[in-house]
Structure formats: structure tokens, C-alpha cells
């Protein structure tokens, strides 16, 4: 099994050595501190890189059904406000604006 020094591991991961040291210290990158030096295993670093791969996304599904252009068209029906709409005069009264008799 091949072990790597901090500089070799940083080169392998394409990171600055101080960034790798900080990540190893926080436990984000698999490593062991042997004496005063950090030691990395190459297979562990490869697995670490693989863990950063994005999850595979499901392909978009194409449908032939007519789609609603405006998703907010049915807002009152599908979870919009349940409060009754206020009229202009009610707003004016709440704001203390002068109203016409």
C-alpha cells in the first residue's frame, strides 16, 4: 500500500498543502498524524475524491400533455391565502387615508 506525504497528497488532490492540512485536521480528508507528520493512503484519497462526485441525476421526462404556462394561476386553489381579499376602501381605512363618502 502506497503512503503519501502532505505535499504528495496535496499534489494528488490538486490542493494547497495548508488547505489539505486543515481538512485533515478537521477530519474531512482521511489521514493519520504519525509523530509530527500527516500520512495519507492513496486508495483513501481516491475514495475521498469519488465521494465528491455529484449524484447522478435522473433524465428529464418529456410529456406530450398540455402543460400549464403559469404555475401561479391556481394559487388560490392550491395553497394561496385563505383570507378574504380586502377592498380599496378597507385598505384606505386601515392606512388612515381620506375616503370619499
FENHU-V273405 format. One record per backbone hydrogen bond with DSSP energy under -1.0 kcal/mol. NH is the residue of the N-H (numbers start at 1). CO is the residue of the C=O. E is the energy in kcal/mol with one decimal. If there is no record, write none. Layout:
nh: [NH	NH]
co: [CO	CO]
e: [E	E]
This chain:
nh: [4	9	10	11	12	13	15	20	21	22	23	24	25	26	28	32	34	37	39	40	42	45	46	47	48	49	50	51	52	53	73	75	78	80	91	92	93	94	95	97]
co: [40	5	6	7	8	9	10	16	17	18	19	20	21	22	23	39	37	34	32	4	2	41	42	43	44	45	46	47	49	50	70	72	74	75	87	88	89	90	91	92]
e: [-3.2	-3.0	-2.5	-2.1	-2.4	-2.5	-2.5	-2.3	-2.5	-2.1	-2.3	-2.7	-2.4	-1.9	-2.6	-2.2	-2.8	-1.9	-3.1	-2.2	-2.0	-2.0	-2.3	-2.2	-2.1	-2.3	-2.2	-1.9	-1.2	-1.4	-1.1	-1.6	-2.7	-2.3	-2.0	-2.5	-2.3	-2.3	-2.3	-2.8]
